[in-house]
Amino acid sequence: MRDNKIYLSDILDQAKFNTFHWKVVIWCLLIIIFDGYDLVIYGVALPLLMKEWQLSSVQAGSLASLALFGMMIGAMLFGTLSDRFGRKKIILLCIGMFSGFTFLGGLASTPIEFGILRFLAGLGIGGVMPNVGALTSEYSPKKLRSTLVAIMFSGYAVGGMTSALLGAWLVPNYGWNIMFYIAGIPLLTLILVWKYLPESPYFLLKNGRKQELLKIIKKISPQTNVENVEIEISSQKDFVAEESSIKGLFQRNRTMNTLLFWTTFFMCLLMVYALGSWLPKLMIQAGYSLGTSMLFLLTLNIGGMIGAIGGGFLADKYHPKKVLTIMYLLGAVALALLGYKSSIYILYGLIAIAGAATIGAQIVLYAFIAQYYPSSIRSTGIGWASGIGRIGAIVGPVLTGALLTLNLPHHMNFLAIAIPGVIAAIAVFLVNSNVFTTKKNIIDRNGTGSSIPN
C-alpha cells in the first residue's frame, strides 16, 4: 500500500498460495476436464462411426475437422469477447454449448447432423480455453503462475484419459453414442460454476465493481487493509492503458512474438489432433486390437498430464522457451520412432513421451502466452493463438486421413506427424525473451505483465 492506495497487481503477484487459489484452480480444472473429454471423444468413437456410416478415411477426417473449425472460431470470438464482457459469463455460455451440443451428437443419425452438432459444440470447446487460462493466470501468485496454469490445463489429459478408459469399457458393448450422452453431465454443474467461480479481478476493477473485488482481495490477502483505500491496477509509473482489442497483440514490439506464438500453436495442435483423432486407427492398422489401441490413447494422455505438470514446474524454475524447445524436439524423435517395430514396453514409453511433448507442451505454451500478454488483452491473445492453432488442428486429421489412403509404410505416417514438432521447436526458440523483461514493453501495463527470467 502506498499513499492510501493498493495496487491489484502487487496483491495478486505477491500473495501466498491459499484455499482461495485452490478453489479457482480446481473449478477451472474441472471445466477443462469436461472440455478434454470432448477433445478425445471423436477419436474414441471414430472406428465404429466409420463402420456404421461407411466413411472413408478422408470423410472421417473432414468430419472431425468440423468440430475443430468451430473451436477455431470459438477461441477467437469468445476469447476477445471475454476481455470486454467478463470471463465468467463467457465460460458459462461455453460450457452450455460444448456440453449440450455434444450430448445431442449422440442422437445424430446421419454424418451431416453429426457434423453440424460437432461444429456447434466446437464453438464452446474452443471458447472456454482462453478464458479459464486467463482467469487462472490472473489469480495465480507470480512464482507459481506457470505451474498452476499447467496443472489446470492438465485437466485436458485427465478428460482425455477418462474418455479413453470409458471408451475401452463402454463402446464395445454399448456403442459410440453412450460416450456423447455422458458429455451432457457438465450441464448439471452450471449453477455451481456461477456461484463459486470468481470473475476476473481486473474486469471487476475496470467495471467499477469494487465491493466484489474487495471481498476477493480479503480472501487472497487477509492481512491487506482494504478500508478507505483507492485501488489501482499497477504501481508502475510507465503504465499505459490499453483497450481490449486484436490490435493490441501487435503493439509495443509484440508483432514478431505474436506470429511466432501462432506458428508454434499451429504446429503443436496439428500433432495433438492428428494423434487424438487417428492414433487408435493407426495402431489397429499395425495389428493391435481395438481395446489395446484405446489403451495407447490413454497412455498418450497420461504422458500429456505428466508433461504438462512437469513442464510447468520447469518453466517456473527456468525459462518456458527453453523447456518448450526441448519438449518439441523430444516429441518429434518419439513420434518418428513410433513407426518402427519395437517391444510393447518401448512402444508405451514412446507414446507417453509423444503425449508429454504434444499435449503437455501445448499446455505449457498456454501458460507462456498467458504470462506474456497484459490483462486487458490476455484472453484475446490466448484466444487468437489458440484459434490460429486450430487451423493446424483442422489440417492434422485431414492430412493424416489423406496419408492413410496412400497406403504408405507405417513409419511414414508417424514421420509426417513428427515434422511439425521440429518446426514448433524452431518457432518457440525464436521468441524474443528480452521483450518479456523490457520495462516499456512488458512490466505490467495492466497489472500482470510477465516477469519471466531470461
Secondary structure, 3 states (H helix, E strand, C coil): CECCEEEHHHHHHHCCCCHHHHHHHHHHHHHHHHHHHHHHHHHHHHHHHHHHHCCCHHHHHHHHHHHHHHHHHHHHHHHHHHHHHCHHHHHHHHHHHHHHHHHHHCCCCCHHHHHHHHHHHHHHHHHHHHHHHHHHHHHCCHHHHHHHHHHHHCHHHHHHHHHHHHHHHHHHHHCCHHHHHHCCHHHHHHHHHHHHCCCCHHHHHHCCCHHHHHHHHHHHCCCCCCCCCEEECCCCCCCCCCCCCHHHHHCCCCHHHHHHHHHHHHHHHHHHHHHHHHHHHHHHHCCCCHHHHHHHHHHHHHHHHHHHHHHHHHHHHCCHHHHHHHHHHHHHHHHHHHCCCCCHHHHHHHHHHHHHHHHHHHHHHHHHHHHHCCHHHHHHHHHHHHHHHHHHHHHHHHHHHHHHHCCCCHHHHHHHHHHHHHHHHHHHHCCCHHHHHCHHHHCCCCCCCCCCCC
